Amino acid sequence: MAETTPTPDSSVATCEPDQVHGDCCGDDAGATGAGPAAGLDCGGARPARRSKKREAILDAARSLFCQEGVTNTSMDAVAARAGVSKATLYAHFPSKVDLFGEVLRQFAAARMPVSEDLVVLPVEEALRRLAWRFLDLVLTPEALATYRTLMVQGQHFPELVAAFRAAGPEIVCASVGRFFDTLARRGDLVLENPVLAAEIFLHLVKGDPHAHALIGAPLSREQTACWVEEAITVFLRAYAPKSA
């Protein structure tokens, strides 16, 4: 039986659909990974020492990106909201693109952990849980608003698109690719390119649920569950070991 559709965190402020923004976990701003298993975390970077000023900056950026959109938020406004000097702000984040990227990295790490709990599961159940975690990431109001804005304004702000890809899709695909490599070495999958297989799996899962959500017509829980199960079936037909 498929897991129920995750409910977005009600503590996260909902933003207008045409604004670029991101929400993060409450962990230290330097922590880009989430998961106890070595090589299975989203980021792989070593956590930075906890800094109250850094956290204040990220809190301010999250709030302002949500309220004003990233393209309309100045670094001056972030410094003022955080109660720090511009020198302190730039010491932590040399540019708004760097700040936006860190906000996104924390959001992805909090919502998309690829951790040890998946490794011990049968492959189909592991894929199912992974699929729902991914949907919990890409179907949040925050993620959908970011997609919508980058689709409209991305050609004018290529540096923000690059930051989005580096802090979100590339990290998630690399993490899932490492997990798939573990499954392949265990004999549960047969594949030559784990990262490509990860991209294919995530696009299969995202498919219709994401497309409908982007236009404000989300699928029901039951429809999403059916889509997830079919995506897993298609993926395993391509990558599961063939019976003798």
Secondary structure as GFF3:
##gff-version 3
##sequence-region A 1 244
A	DSSP	alpha_helix	52	68	.	.	.	ID=ss1
A	DSSP	three_ten_helix	70	72	.	.	.	ID=ss2
A	DSSP	alpha_helix	75	82	.	.	.	ID=ss3
A	DSSP	alpha_helix	86	92	.	.	.	ID=ss4
A	DSSP	alpha_helix	96	111	.	.	.	ID=ss5
A	DSSP	alpha_helix	116	119	.	.	.	ID=ss6
A	DSSP	alpha_helix	123	138	.	.	.	ID=ss7
A	DSSP	alpha_helix	141	153	.	.	.	ID=ss8
A	DSSP	three_ten_helix	154	156	.	.	.	ID=ss9
A	DSSP	alpha_helix	158	167	.	.	.	ID=ss10
A	DSSP	alpha_helix	169	186	.	.	.	ID=ss11
A	DSSP	alpha_helix	194	214	.	.	.	ID=ss12
A	DSSP	alpha_helix	221	239	.	.	.	ID=ss13
###
